[in-house]
C-alpha cells in the first residue's frame, strides 16, 4: 500500500452496537447520516472496530479496523442509500478511490498490512457499478450485509474469518457469504478435531511434563483416558467437549492408516509408531504432530 501524500485529521466516533434486531431495522429504514450510523453499528456488531468519520462530502463515511487478525487490515467504507426502485450507481466508486489513501495515516501504516475499499448500498447496485468496482472495491448490499450479521450472531466469526469476505472485490453476494461460512465451519471442525487428537496423545503419555522422555503409558482404561482428555480440554478452553466426542476422536486414531492409537475392549494405548514417522506420513500427520508439540509446550509452560 502506498503512503498517503497528505494526512488529514480524523474524528473517531466509536459506535457501540445496539441489539441485532435494532441494527437490522435501522439498515432497512434509515437514510443519510442515520444510515451511515447503522452501517457503523453493523460493522461493530461483526467485532470490527468501526468509527464514523467527519460528515463532509469529500470524505468517506466509516473506517473499520481489524487489529486482531493474523494479517491486520482496515476498511474504508462508503454508504449509499437511494430510493426504492433506484440503484446505487458509479459515483461512489470515484469518491472512495479518490479519498481512501487519506486514511492511511502514520498509525495505520504501522499497524496494518492490508487496506480495503467497501461500499454498502441499498436497495441494490447497478450493473455498471458492479462492473466498474473491479479491481479494487467491494460492493455489499444491505440485504447481503444483514445475512452476514445473522450468520455472525450464530457462528461468531473471528477477524481472520471476516477477512475472507471483506477482501473480495466486485459484488459480495449472499452466495459468497454462504461459501465463506461453510469454509469457516469446516476449518473450525478440523482445528477442533486436531486439538482433541493432540490431547488424546498427551493423555496417553506416562509423563507429558517430561521434556527428555515422552514415554507412552501401558494399556489404560478408556474411561481414565477420556477423563484426562476432558481435564486437558477444560484447561485449554475447548468448549462443549464431552465423553462421546472424546471417544469418537480416540476411535479415529485407532485405524490401520494412522496407526497412532491401539484399542482393545475398554483399554487404550499409543501404538509403537513414533511421532517422526507420523509426521512424515502425510500432511495430516505433519499437522497433528505440530499440534501435539504445541499442546505439550503449553502444558509444560502452565506447570512452570
C-alpha positions in Angstrom: 0.0 0.0 0.0 1.4 3.4 -0.9 1.9 6.1 1.7 -0.6 8.9 1.9 0.7 12.1 0.4 -1.2 14.2 2.8 -2.7 13.2 6.2 -6.0 14.7 7.3 -7.2 14.9 10.9 -9.8 12.2 11.7 -12.5 12.3 14.2 -13.1 8.8 15.5 -16.6 8.4 16.9 -16.7 4.8 18.2 -20.1 3.1 17.8 -21.2 0.6 20.4 -23.6 -1.7 18.7 -27.3 -2.0 19.8 -29.1 -5.4 19.6 -29.1 -7.0 16.2 -32.8 -6.5 15.7 -32.4 -2.8 16.1 -29.4 -2.7 13.7 -31.4 -4.6 11.0 -34.4 -2.2 11.3 -32.1 0.8 11.0 -30.3 -0.6 8.0 -33.6 -1.2 6.3 -35.3 2.1 7.2 -32.7 4.8 7.8 -31.3 7.3 5.3 -28.4 9.8 5.2 -26.2 10.1 8.3 -28.5 7.8 10.3 -28.0 5.1 7.6 -24.2 5.5 7.9 -24.5 5.1 11.7 -26.5 1.9 11.2 -23.7 0.5 8.9 -21.2 1.5 11.6 -23.2 -0.4 14.2 -23.3 -3.4 11.9 -19.6 -3.4 11.4 -19.0 -3.1 15.2 -21.5 -6.0 15.7 -19.2 -8.0 13.4 -16.4 -7.4 16.0 -14.6 -4.8 13.9 -13.5 -1.5 15.5 -15.6 0.8 13.3 -16.0 4.6 13.6 -17.8 7.3 11.8 -15.6 9.9 10.1 -16.4 13.6 9.7 -19.6 14.3 7.9 -18.4 16.0 4.7 -18.9 15.1 1.1 -15.2 14.9 0.3 -14.6 12.1 2.8 -15.7 8.5 3.2 -18.2 7.6 5.9 -16.6 4.9 8.1 -13.3 3.3 8.8 -13.3 -0.2 10.3 -10.2 -1.9 11.7 -9.3 -5.5 12.4 -6.3 -5.2 14.7 -6.6 -8.8 16.0 -6.5 -10.5 12.6 -3.4 -12.6 11.7 -2.9 -10.2 8.9 -4.2 -6.9 10.4 -6.4 -4.9 7.9 -8.7 -1.9 7.8 -11.6 -1.0 5.6 -12.6 2.4 4.2 -16.4 2.4 3.8 -18.8 4.5 1.8 -22.5 4.2 2.4 -25.2 4.9 -0.2 -29.0 4.6 0.3 -31.1 5.5 -2.7 -34.9 5.5 -3.0 -36.7 2.2 -3.5 -36.8 1.3 -7.2 -33.5 3.1 -7.9 -30.0 1.6 -7.9 -26.7 2.7 -6.4 -24.6 4.0 -9.3 -20.9 4.5 -10.0 -20.4 7.9 -8.4 -19.4 6.5 -5.0 -16.6 4.4 -6.8 -14.8 7.6 -7.8 -15.2 9.1 -4.4 -13.8 6.1 -2.4 -10.9 5.7 -4.8 -10.1 9.3 -4.6 -10.0 9.6 -0.8 -9.2 6.1 0.6 -5.4 6.9 0.7 -6.2 9.8 3.1 -7.0 7.2 5.8 -3.6 5.5 5.6 -2.1 7.8 8.2 1.1 7.1 10.2 -0.6 5.0 12.8 -2.3 2.7 10.2 0.9 2.4 8.2 2.5 0.9 11.4 -0.5 -1.3 12.4 -2.0 -2.7 9.2 -0.7 -4.8 6.3 -3.8 -4.6 4.2 -6.4 -1.9 3.4 -9.7 -2.4 1.5 -12.4 -0.2 0.0 -16.1 -1.1 0.6 -19.4 0.4 -0.5 -22.5 -0.6 1.5 -25.6 0.2 -0.6 -29.4 -0.2 -0.7 -31.5 -1.4 -2.3 -29.1 -2.7 -4.9 -26.2 -1.8 -7.2 -26.4 -1.0 -10.9 -24.8 -3.4 -13.3 -22.4 -0.6 -14.3 -21.3 -0.1 -10.7 -20.7 -3.9 -10.4 -18.5 -3.8 -13.5 -16.6 -0.7 -12.5 -15.9 -1.9 -8.9 -13.3 -4.3 -10.1 -10.3 -4.5 -9.4 -10.2 -2.7 -6.0 -13.7 -2.0 -4.5 -16.1 -4.4 -2.8 -19.9 -3.8 -3.0 -22.3 -5.3 -0.5 -26.0 -4.6 -0.4 -27.8 -4.2 2.9 -29.7 -7.4 2.2 -26.4 -9.3 2.0 -25.0 -7.5 5.0 -28.0 -8.5 7.1 -27.5 -12.1 6.1 -23.8 -11.9 7.3 -24.9 -10.3 10.6 -27.3 -13.1 11.2 -24.7 -15.7 10.4 -22.3 -13.9 12.8 -24.8 -13.9 15.6 -24.9 -17.7 15.3 -21.3 -18.5 14.5 -19.3 -15.6 15.9 -16.7 -15.1 13.1 -13.2 -14.1 14.0 -11.5 -11.2 12.3 -9.5 -13.7 10.3 -12.7 -15.3 9.1 -14.3 -12.0 8.3 -11.2 -11.2 6.2 -12.3 -13.8 3.6 -15.4 -11.8 2.8 -14.1 -8.2 3.1 -11.1 -8.8 0.9 -13.4 -9.6 -2.1 -13.7 -7.1 -4.9 -16.8 -6.5 -7.0 -20.2 -7.5 -5.7 -20.2 -9.5 -2.5 -23.3 -11.7 -2.9 -25.1 -14.0 -0.4 -23.6 -17.0 -2.1 -20.1 -15.7 -1.3 -21.1 -15.2 2.3 -22.6 -18.7 2.4 -19.5 -20.3 0.9 -17.2 -18.4 3.3 -19.3 -19.5 6.2 -19.1 -23.2 5.2 -15.4 -23.0 4.8 -15.0 -21.3 8.2 -17.1 -24.0 9.9 -15.2 -26.8 8.1 -11.9 -25.3 9.1 -13.1 -24.9 12.7 -14.2 -28.5 12.9 -10.8 -29.6 11.5 -8.9 -27.5 14.0 -11.1 -28.7 16.9 -10.5 -32.4 15.9 -6.8 -31.8 15.6 -6.7 -30.2 19.1 -8.6 -33.1 20.6 -6.4 -35.7 18.8 -3.4 -33.9 20.3 -4.9 -34.1 23.8 -5.5 -37.8 23.4 -1.9 -38.3 22.6 -0.8 -36.2 25.6 -3.1 -38.2 27.9 -1.6 -41.4 26.7 1.9 -40.3 27.7 3.3 -41.5 31.1 4.6 -38.1 32.0 3.7 -35.4 29.5 5.6 -32.8 31.6 8.9 -34.6 30.9 10.9 -32.9 28.1 13.6 -35.6 28.0 11.4 -38.7 27.5 7.9 -38.9 26.1 7.3 -42.5 27.2 3.9 -44.0 26.4 1.6 -45.5 29.1 0.8 -49.1 29.1 -2.8 -50.3 28.5 -5.0 -47.9 30.3 -8.8 -47.9 30.8 -10.7 -45.9 28.2 -12.7 -44.2 30.9 -9.5 -42.9 32.6 -8.1 -41.5 29.3 -11.4 -39.8 28.5 -11.3 -38.2 31.9 -7.8 -36.9 31.3 -8.6 -35.5 27.9 -11.7 -33.7 29.3 -9.5 -32.2 32.0 -6.9 -31.0 29.4 -9.8 -29.7 27.2 -11.1 -27.6 30.1 -7.6 -26.3 30.8 -7.1 -25.4 27.1 -10.7 -24.0 26.9 -12.1 -26.4 24.3 -15.8 -25.6 24.8 -18.6 -28.2 24.8 -16.2 -31.2 25.0 -18.0 -34.3 26.2 -17.3 -38.0 26.7 -18.8 -39.2 23.4 -16.8 -36.7 21.4 -13.5 -37.8 23.0 -14.3 -41.5 22.5 -15.0 -40.7 18.8 -11.7 -39.0 18.4 -9.9 -41.9 20.1 -11.5 -44.3 17.7 -10.5 -42.0 14.7 -6.9 -42.5 15.7 -7.3 -46.3 16.0 -7.3 -47.2 12.4 -4.8 -49.0 10.1 -3.9 -45.9 8.2 -3.0 -43.6 11.0 -1.7 -46.3 13.4 -1.4 -43.8 16.3 -3.6 -45.4 18.9 -4.5 -49.1 19.7 -7.7 -50.2 21.4 -8.8 -53.5 22.9 -12.1 -53.9 24.7 -12.2 -50.9 27.1 -8.5 -50.2 27.1 -6.3 -48.0 25.0 -2.6 -47.1 24.5 -0.4 -45.3 22.0 0.9 -47.5 19.2 4.7 -48.1 18.7 4.8 -45.7 15.7 7.0 -42.8 16.5 6.0 -39.1 16.1 8.6 -38.7 13.4 7.0 -41.5 11.3 3.5 -40.0 11.9 4.9 -36.6 10.9 6.3 -37.8 7.6 3.3 -40.0 6.7 1.0 -37.3 5.3 0.1 -33.6 5.6 -2.4 -34.6 8.3 0.4 -36.3 10.2 2.6 -33.3 10.0 -0.3 -31.0 11.2 -1.1 -33.5 14.0 2.5 -33.7 15.3 2.8 -29.9 15.2 -0.4 -29.7 17.3 0.8 -32.3 19.7 4.1 -30.4 20.2 2.2 -27.2 20.7 -0.1 -28.8 23.3 2.8 -30.3 25.2 4.6 -26.9 25.2 1.5 -25.2 26.6 1.1 -27.8 29.2 4.8 -27.6 30.3 4.6 -23.8 30.4 1.5 -24.0 32.6 3.3 -26.2 35.1 6.2 -23.7 35.3 
